[in-house]
Amino acid sequence: MRWPVNIASIKNSLSKFHIQSALVAVCMLALLVIVFYPGYMSPDSISHLEQATGVAHLTDWHPPVMTRLWGLLIGVTGHISSMLIFQLTLLVTAMFVLSSLVYRHTRNRAWALSTYMIVLLPNIVNIAGVIWKDVQMAFSLTLAVILIWFIISSKKPLGRTAKYGIVGLALLLILYASMLRYNALFVVLPILFVLPRLFTKRLPVWSGLVCIAAGLIVTIGVTAVINQPSEKTHPITAVQLDDIVHVTNFDGEEYHGRWAMYKKIHDTCRDKTKDIMNSYIICTTAAQREALKNEHQGMFNDWLSTIIRHPVRYASYRLATFSIFLFPQPERMYIFQPGIEQNQVGAVVKNEYAISGLAAYVKGGAQANIPMIFQPWLYLAVLVFIYYKSRRIREQVQRRFIRTVALSGLIYIVAYAPMAVAVDYRYMYWSVFAAILSGLFTIILSRPKKEGRRS
């Protein structure tokens, strides 16, 4: 029984810095809760809330795991703001552990405490309090990555119980993140692959493949159990519809059945908008969306046949959509959610002045003067540079982990090449954190560790 030993070790390791860092963390959490209370909500967020409170029935258009978690938190606390507090606690806890890591490596209290300023960056705080699956995925992975880094960079033994507890928490966060988005599995694969070899150098490469297989099985299994009672809506049809509508040449032929519906949607898009993305939302009626859901298998066959018949046109179309995603016009970027959309639950923003102030900071200040910080291409370039630069780090385990984090962020952006349906900053939120974390780790490990203490 090692609990007394571990607790004593933790007490002895607590320093004045950790107490100061904890106070800053609490103040930061309080500030964010006050600004965003009870949580900013877009139509996607409202859909989660209405399902979590029983106003609407459960569907899988948005991840049921998040809806169920929100319902559980509301049941325990009685407040819809509980999800906001959970979400922001993930972020602030990650910053607390990160500040401890920076202090461990630099022994500079000012530098370590300044890591909390990351939260206040305009490209971080802009959607930090919006109840979105993308935000929770980014915060969960950020905390998981930092916890893993805490273990592999520790020079003192943590004890078996503490070590396994931290690894277990990191894996739970990775599992939750991978269940929030369909393309999140691509993001966690490099982390799962390298994870076994971070803790021992004697494991062969195939151990990473075993970890990936186990992770996929657990994720798919848990997702299937949680999603079981929900209505199946087949969200992938939104991507398939874009491909069918914009790749097929509908001129000069008469169409029947589903293809007649596709042509009608195509004509609506042509007359209503010049946009070549997001046809499902912009160009369809409720009846058409219901028909697409009910005939999802036939639609999949139509989508596959479209790609087979027009491979060059399909590749050109997807290259064009990915270019729009990477290099969006600033006015098209959805970088800020102003408060709470109309809903049936009665959720309203408590601090309207905070919306105005935050909008001025994010849109009037940052987007107007440094718009590139909201551009996906910047983080793609930064992550490529970090992946290349970090090869000079001498310690193999730390070098491997930094490159894994950078690769995860890279994959997340590139994975949108065949499936980008809109220009939306939240789609690359994890990549922003991956760039910040891997860049910070690279900078820290590229300088000699200070043994002395400076304030």
Secondary structure as a PSIPRED ss2 file (coil, helix, strand):
# PSIPRED VFORMAT (PSIPRED V4.0)

   1 M C   1.000  0.000  0.000
   2 R C   1.000  0.000  0.000
   3 W H   0.000  1.000  0.000
   4 P H   0.000  1.000  0.000
   5 V H   0.000  1.000  0.000
   6 N H   0.000  1.000  0.000
   7 I H   0.000  1.000  0.000
   8 A H   0.000  1.000  0.000
   9 S H   0.000  1.000  0.000
  10 I H   0.000  1.000  0.000
  11 K H   0.000  1.000  0.000
  12 N H   0.000  1.000  0.000
  13 S H   0.000  1.000  0.000
  14 L C   1.000  0.000  0.000
  15 S C   1.000  0.000  0.000
  16 K H   0.000  1.000  0.000
  17 F H   0.000  1.000  0.000
  18 H H   0.000  1.000  0.000
  19 I H   0.000  1.000  0.000
  20 Q H   0.000  1.000  0.000
  21 S H   0.000  1.000  0.000
  22 A H   0.000  1.000  0.000
  23 L H   0.000  1.000  0.000
  24 V H   0.000  1.000  0.000
  25 A H   0.000  1.000  0.000
  26 V H   0.000  1.000  0.000
  27 C H   0.000  1.000  0.000
  28 M H   0.000  1.000  0.000
  29 L H   0.000  1.000  0.000
  30 A H   0.000  1.000  0.000
  31 L H   0.000  1.000  0.000
  32 L H   0.000  1.000  0.000
  33 V H   0.000  1.000  0.000
  34 I H   0.000  1.000  0.000
  35 V H   0.000  1.000  0.000
  36 F H   0.000  1.000  0.000
  37 Y C   1.000  0.000  0.000
  38 P C   1.000  0.000  0.000
  39 G C   1.000  0.000  0.000
  40 Y E   0.000  0.000  1.000
  41 M E   0.000  0.000  1.000
  42 S C   1.000  0.000  0.000
  43 P H   0.000  1.000  0.000
  44 D H   0.000  1.000  0.000
  45 S H   0.000  1.000  0.000
  46 I H   0.000  1.000  0.000
  47 S H   0.000  1.000  0.000
  48 H H   0.000  1.000  0.000
  49 L H   0.000  1.000  0.000
  50 E H   0.000  1.000  0.000
  51 Q H   0.000  1.000  0.000
  52 A H   0.000  1.000  0.000
  53 T C   1.000  0.000  0.000
  54 G C   1.000  0.000  0.000
  55 V C   1.000  0.000  0.000
  56 A C   1.000  0.000  0.000
  57 H C   1.000  0.000  0.000
  58 L C   1.000  0.000  0.000
  59 T E   0.000  0.000  1.000
  60 D C   1.000  0.000  0.000
  61 W C   1.000  0.000  0.000
  62 H C   1.000  0.000  0.000
  63 P C   1.000  0.000  0.000
  64 P H   0.000  1.000  0.000
  65 V H   0.000  1.000  0.000
  66 M H   0.000  1.000  0.000
  67 T H   0.000  1.000  0.000
  68 R H   0.000  1.000  0.000
  69 L H   0.000  1.000  0.000
  70 W H   0.000  1.000  0.000
  71 G H   0.000  1.000  0.000
  72 L H   0.000  1.000  0.000
  73 L H   0.000  1.000  0.000
  74 I H   0.000  1.000  0.000
  75 G H   0.000  1.000  0.000
  76 V H   0.000  1.000  0.000
  77 T H   0.000  1.000  0.000
  78 G C   1.000  0.000  0.000
  79 H C   1.000  0.000  0.000
  80 I C   1.000  0.000  0.000
  81 S C   1.000  0.000  0.000
  82 S H   0.000  1.000  0.000
  83 M H   0.000  1.000  0.000
  84 L H   0.000  1.000  0.000
  85 I H   0.000  1.000  0.000
  86 F H   0.000  1.000  0.000
  87 Q H   0.000  1.000  0.000
  88 L H   0.000  1.000  0.000
  89 T H   0.000  1.000  0.000
  90 L H   0.000  1.000  0.000
  91 L H   0.000  1.000  0.000
  92 V H   0.000  1.000  0.000
  93 T H   0.000  1.000  0.000
  94 A H   0.000  1.000  0.000
  95 M H   0.000  1.000  0.000
  96 F H   0.000  1.000  0.000
  97 V H   0.000  1.000  0.000
  98 L H   0.000  1.000  0.000
  99 S H   0.000  1.000  0.000
 100 S H   0.000  1.000  0.000
 101 L H   0.000  1.000  0.000
 102 V H   0.000  1.000  0.000
 103 Y H   0.000  1.000  0.000
 104 R H   0.000  1.000  0.000
 105 H H   0.000  1.000  0.000
 106 T H   0.000  1.000  0.000
 107 R C   1.000  0.000  0.000
 108 N E   0.000  0.000  1.000
 109 R H   0.000  1.000  0.000
 110 A H   0.000  1.000  0.000
 111 W H   0.000  1.000  0.000
 112 A H   0.000  1.000  0.000
 113 L H   0.000  1.000  0.000
 114 S H   0.000  1.000  0.000
 115 T H   0.000  1.000  0.000
 116 Y H   0.000  1.000  0.000
 117 M H   0.000  1.000  0.000
 118 I H   0.000  1.000  0.000
 119 V H   0.000  1.000  0.000
 120 L H   0.000  1.000  0.000
 121 L C   1.000  0.000  0.000
 122 P H   0.000  1.000  0.000
 123 N H   0.000  1.000  0.000
 124 I H   0.000  1.000  0.000
 125 V H   0.000  1.000  0.000
 126 N C   1.000  0.000  0.000
 127 I C   1.000  0.000  0.000
 128 A C   1.000  0.000  0.000
 129 G C   1.000  0.000  0.000
 130 V E   0.000  0.000  1.000
 131 I C   1.000  0.000  0.000
 132 W C   1.000  0.000  0.000
 133 K H   0.000  1.000  0.000
 134 D H   0.000  1.000  0.000
 135 V H   0.000  1.000  0.000
 136 Q H   0.000  1.000  0.000
 137 M H   0.000  1.000  0.000
 138 A H   0.000  1.000  0.000
 139 F H   0.000  1.000  0.000
 140 S H   0.000  1.000  0.000
 141 L H   0.000  1.000  0.000
 142 T H   0.000  1.000  0.000
 143 L H   0.000  1.000  0.000
 144 A H   0.000  1.000  0.000
 145 V H   0.000  1.000  0.000
 146 I H   0.000  1.000  0.000
 147 L H   0.000  1.000  0.000
 148 I H   0.000  1.000  0.000
 149 W H   0.000  1.000  0.000
 150 F H   0.000  1.000  0.000
 151 I H   0.000  1.000  0.000
 152 I H   0.000  1.000  0.000
 153 S C   1.000  0.000  0.000
 154 S C   1.000  0.000  0.000
 155 K C   1.000  0.000  0.000
 156 K C   1.000  0.000  0.000
 157 P C   1.000  0.000  0.000
 158 L C   1.000  0.000  0.000
 159 G C   1.000  0.000  0.000
 160 R H   0.000  1.000  0.000
 161 T H   0.000  1.000  0.000
 162 A H   0.000  1.000  0.000
 163 K H   0.000  1.000  0.000
 164 Y H   0.000  1.000  0.000
 165 G H   0.000  1.000  0.000
 166 I H   0.000  1.000  0.000
 167 V H   0.000  1.000  0.000
 168 G H   0.000  1.000  0.000
 169 L H   0.000  1.000  0.000
 170 A H   0.000  1.000  0.000
 171 L H   0.000  1.000  0.000
 172 L H   0.000  1.000  0.000
 173 L H   0.000  1.000  0.000
 174 I H   0.000  1.000  0.000
 175 L H   0.000  1.000  0.000
 176 Y H   0.000  1.000  0.000
 177 A H   0.000  1.000  0.000
 178 S H   0.000  1.000  0.000
 179 M C   1.000  0.000  0.000
 180 L C   1.000  0.000  0.000
 181 R C   1.000  0.000  0.000
 182 Y C   1.000  0.000  0.000
 183 N C   1.000  0.000  0.000
 184 A H   0.000  1.000  0.000
 185 L H   0.000  1.000  0.000
 186 F H   0.000  1.000  0.000
 187 V H   0.000  1.000  0.000
 188 V H   0.000  1.000  0.000
 189 L H   0.000  1.000  0.000
 190 P H   0.000  1.000  0.000
 191 I H   0.000  1.000  0.000
 192 L H   0.000  1.000  0.000
 193 F H   0.000  1.000  0.000
 194 V H   0.000  1.000  0.000
 195 L H   0.000  1.000  0.000
 196 P H   0.000  1.000  0.000
 197 R H   0.000  1.000  0.000
 198 L H   0.000  1.000  0.000
 199 F H   0.000  1.000  0.000
 200 T C   1.000  0.000  0.000
 201 K C   1.000  0.000  0.000
 202 R C   1.000  0.000  0.000
 203 L C   1.000  0.000  0.000
 204 P C   1.000  0.000  0.000
 205 V C   1.000  0.000  0.000
 206 W H   0.000  1.000  0.000
 207 S H   0.000  1.000  0.000
 208 G H   0.000  1.000  0.000
 209 L H   0.000  1.000  0.000
 210 V H   0.000  1.000  0.000
 211 C H   0.000  1.000  0.000
 212 I H   0.000  1.000  0.000
 213 A H   0.000  1.000  0.000
 214 A H   0.000  1.000  0.000
 215 G H   0.000  1.000  0.000
 216 L H   0.000  1.000  0.000
 217 I H   0.000  1.000  0.000
 218 V H   0.000  1.000  0.000
 219 T H   0.000  1.000  0.000
 220 I H   0.000  1.000  0.000
 221 G H   0.000  1.000  0.000
 222 V H   0.000  1.000  0.000
 223 T H   0.000  1.000  0.000
 224 A H   0.000  1.000  0.000
 225 V H   0.000  1.000  0.000
 226 I H   0.000  1.000  0.000
 227 N H   0.000  1.000  0.000
 228 Q C   1.000  0.000  0.000
 229 P C   1.000  0.000  0.000
 230 S C   1.000  0.000  0.000
 231 E E   0.000  0.000  1.000
 232 K C   1.000  0.000  0.000
 233 T C   1.000  0.000  0.000
 234 H C   1.000  0.000  0.000
 235 P C   1.000  0.000  0.000
 236 I C   1.000  0.000  0.000
 237 T H   0.000  1.000  0.000
 238 A H   0.000  1.000  0.000
 239 V H   0.000  1.000  0.000
 240 Q H   0.000  1.000  0.000
 241 L H   0.000  1.000  0.000
 242 D H   0.000  1.000  0.000
 243 D H   0.000  1.000  0.000
 244 I H   0.000  1.000  0.000
 245 V H   0.000  1.000  0.000
 246 H H   0.000  1.000  0.000
 247 V H   0.000  1.000  0.000
 248 T C   1.000  0.000  0.000
 249 N C   1.000  0.000  0.000
 250 F C   1.000  0.000  0.000
 251 D C   1.000  0.000  0.000
 252 G C   1.000  0.000  0.000
 253 E C   1.000  0.000  0.000
 254 E C   1.000  0.000  0.000
 255 Y C   1.000  0.000  0.000
 256 H C   1.000  0.000  0.000
 257 G C   1.000  0.000  0.000
 258 R H   0.000  1.000  0.000
 259 W H   0.000  1.000  0.000
 260 A H   0.000  1.000  0.000
 261 M H   0.000  1.000  0.000
 262 Y H   0.000  1.000  0.000
 263 K H   0.000  1.000  0.000
 264 K H   0.000  1.000  0.000
 265 I H   0.000  1.000  0.000
 266 H H   0.000  1.000  0.000
 267 D H   0.000  1.000  0.000
 268 T H   0.000  1.000  0.000
 269 C H   0.000  1.000  0.000
 270 R H   0.000  1.000  0.000
 271 D H   0.000  1.000  0.000
 272 K H   0.000  1.000  0.000
 273 T C   1.000  0.000  0.000
 274 K C   1.000  0.000  0.000
 275 D C   1.000  0.000  0.000
 276 I C   1.000  0.000  0.000
 277 M C   1.000  0.000  0.000
 278 N C   1.000  0.000  0.000
 279 S H   0.000  1.000  0.000
 280 Y H   0.000  1.000  0.000
 281 I H   0.000  1.000  0.000
 282 I H   0.000  1.000  0.000
 283 C C   1.000  0.000  0.000
 284 T C   1.000  0.000  0.000
 285 T C   1.000  0.000  0.000
 286 A H   0.000  1.000  0.000
 287 A H   0.000  1.000  0.000
 288 Q H   0.000  1.000  0.000
 289 R H   0.000  1.000  0.000
 290 E H   0.000  1.000  0.000
 291 A H   0.000  1.000  0.000
 292 L H   0.000  1.000  0.000
 293 K H   0.000  1.000  0.000
 294 N H   0.000  1.000  0.000
 295 E C   1.000  0.000  0.000
 296 H H   0.000  1.000  0.000
 297 Q H   0.000  1.000  0.000
 298 G H   0.000  1.000  0.000
 299 M H   0.000  1.000  0.000
 300 F H   0.000  1.000  0.000
 301 N H   0.000  1.000  0.000
 302 D H   0.000  1.000  0.000
 303 W H   0.000  1.000  0.000
 304 L H   0.000  1.000  0.000
 305 S H   0.000  1.000  0.000
 306 T H   0.000  1.000  0.000
 307 I H   0.000  1.000  0.000
 308 I H   0.000  1.000  0.000
 309 R H   0.000  1.000  0.000
 310 H C   1.000  0.000  0.000
 311 P H   0.000  1.000  0.000
 312 V H   0.000  1.000  0.000
 313 R H   0.000  1.000  0.000
 314 Y H   0.000  1.000  0.000
 315 A H   0.000  1.000  0.000
 316 S H   0.000  1.000  0.000
 317 Y H   0.000  1.000  0.000
 318 R H   0.000  1.000  0.000
 319 L H   0.000  1.000  0.000
 320 A H   0.000  1.000  0.000
 321 T H   0.000  1.000  0.000
 322 F H   0.000  1.000  0.000
 323 S H   0.000  1.000  0.000
 324 I H   0.000  1.000  0.000
 325 F H   0.000  1.000  0.000
 326 L H   0.000  1.000  0.000
 327 F C   1.000  0.000  0.000
 328 P C   1.000  0.000  0.000
 329 Q C   1.000  0.000  0.000
 330 P H   0.000  1.000  0.000
 331 E H   0.000  1.000  0.000
 332 R H   0.000  1.000  0.000
 333 M C   1.000  0.000  0.000
 334 Y E   0.000  0.000  1.000
 335 I C   1.000  0.000  0.000
 336 F C   1.000  0.000  0.000
 337 Q C   1.000  0.000  0.000
 338 P C   1.000  0.000  0.000
 339 G C   1.000  0.000  0.000
 340 I E   0.000  0.000  1.000
 341 E C   1.000  0.000  0.000
 342 Q C   1.000  0.000  0.000
 343 N C   1.000  0.000  0.000
 344 Q C   1.000  0.000  0.000
 345 V C   1.000  0.000  0.000
 346 G C   1.000  0.000  0.000
 347 A C   1.000  0.000  0.000
 348 V C   1.000  0.000  0.000
 349 V C   1.000  0.000  0.000
 350 K C   1.000  0.000  0.000
 351 N C   1.000  0.000  0.000
 352 E H   0.000  1.000  0.000
 353 Y H   0.000  1.000  0.000
 354 A H   0.000  1.000  0.000
 355 I H   0.000  1.000  0.000
 356 S H   0.000  1.000  0.000
 357 G H   0.000  1.000  0.000
 358 L H   0.000  1.000  0.000
 359 A H   0.000  1.000  0.000
 360 A H   0.000  1.000  0.000
 361 Y H   0.000  1.000  0.000
 362 V H   0.000  1.000  0.000
 363 K H   0.000  1.000  0.000
 364 G H   0.000  1.000  0.000
 365 G H   0.000  1.000  0.000
 366 A H   0.000  1.000  0.000
 367 Q H   0.000  1.000  0.000
 368 A H   0.000  1.000  0.000
 369 N H   0.000  1.000  0.000
 370 I C   1.000  0.000  0.000
 371 P H   0.000  1.000  0.000
 372 M H   0.000  1.000  0.000
 373 I H   0.000  1.000  0.000
 374 F H   0.000  1.000  0.000
 375 Q C   1.000  0.000  0.000
 376 P H   0.000  1.000  0.000
 377 W H   0.000  1.000  0.000
 378 L H   0.000  1.000  0.000
 379 Y H   0.000  1.000  0.000
 380 L H   0.000  1.000  0.000
 381 A H   0.000  1.000  0.000
 382 V H   0.000  1.000  0.000
 383 L H   0.000  1.000  0.000
 384 V H   0.000  1.000  0.000
 385 F H   0.000  1.000  0.000
 386 I H   0.000  1.000  0.000
 387 Y H   0.000  1.000  0.000
 388 Y H   0.000  1.000  0.000
 389 K H   0.000  1.000  0.000
 390 S H   0.000  1.000  0.000
 391 R H   0.000  1.000  0.000
 392 R H   0.000  1.000  0.000
 393 I C   1.000  0.000  0.000
 394 R C   1.000  0.000  0.000
 395 E C   1.000  0.000  0.000
 396 Q H   0.000  1.000  0.000
 397 V H   0.000  1.000  0.000
 398 Q H   0.000  1.000  0.000
 399 R H   0.000  1.000  0.000
 400 R H   0.000  1.000  0.000
 401 F H   0.000  1.000  0.000
 402 I H   0.000  1.000  0.000
 403 R H   0.000  1.000  0.000
 404 T H   0.000  1.000  0.000
 405 V H   0.000  1.000  0.000
 406 A H   0.000  1.000  0.000
 407 L H   0.000  1.000  0.000
 408 S H   0.000  1.000  0.000
 409 G H   0.000  1.000  0.000
 410 L H   0.000  1.000  0.000
 411 I H   0.000  1.000  0.000
 412 Y H   0.000  1.000  0.000
 413 I H   0.000  1.000  0.000
 414 V H   0.000  1.000  0.000
 415 A C   1.000  0.000  0.000
 416 Y C   1.000  0.000  0.000
 417 A C   1.000  0.000  0.000
 418 P C   1.000  0.000  0.000
 419 M C   1.000  0.000  0.000
 420 A C   1.000  0.000  0.000
 421 V C   1.000  0.000  0.000
 422 A C   1.000  0.000  0.000
 423 V C   1.000  0.000  0.000
 424 D E   0.000  0.000  1.000
 425 Y H   0.000  1.000  0.000
 426 R H   0.000  1.000  0.000
 427 Y H   0.000  1.000  0.000
 428 M H   0.000  1.000  0.000
 429 Y H   0.000  1.000  0.000
 430 W H   0.000  1.000  0.000
 431 S H   0.000  1.000  0.000
 432 V H   0.000  1.000  0.000
 433 F H   0.000  1.000  0.000
 434 A H   0.000  1.000  0.000
 435 A H   0.000  1.000  0.000
 436 I H   0.000  1.000  0.000
 437 L H   0.000  1.000  0.000
 438 S H   0.000  1.000  0.000
 439 G H   0.000  1.000  0.000
 440 L H   0.000  1.000  0.000
 441 F H   0.000  1.000  0.000
 442 T H   0.000  1.000  0.000
 443 I H   0.000  1.000  0.000
 444 I H   0.000  1.000  0.000
 445 L H   0.000  1.000  0.000
 446 S C   1.000  0.000  0.000
 447 R C   1.000  0.000  0.000
 448 P C   1.000  0.000  0.000
 449 K C   1.000  0.000  0.000
 450 K C   1.000  0.000  0.000
 451 E C   1.000  0.000  0.000
 452 G C   1.000  0.000  0.000
 453 R C   1.000  0.000  0.000
 454 R E   0.000  0.000  1.000
 455 S C   1.000  0.000  0.000
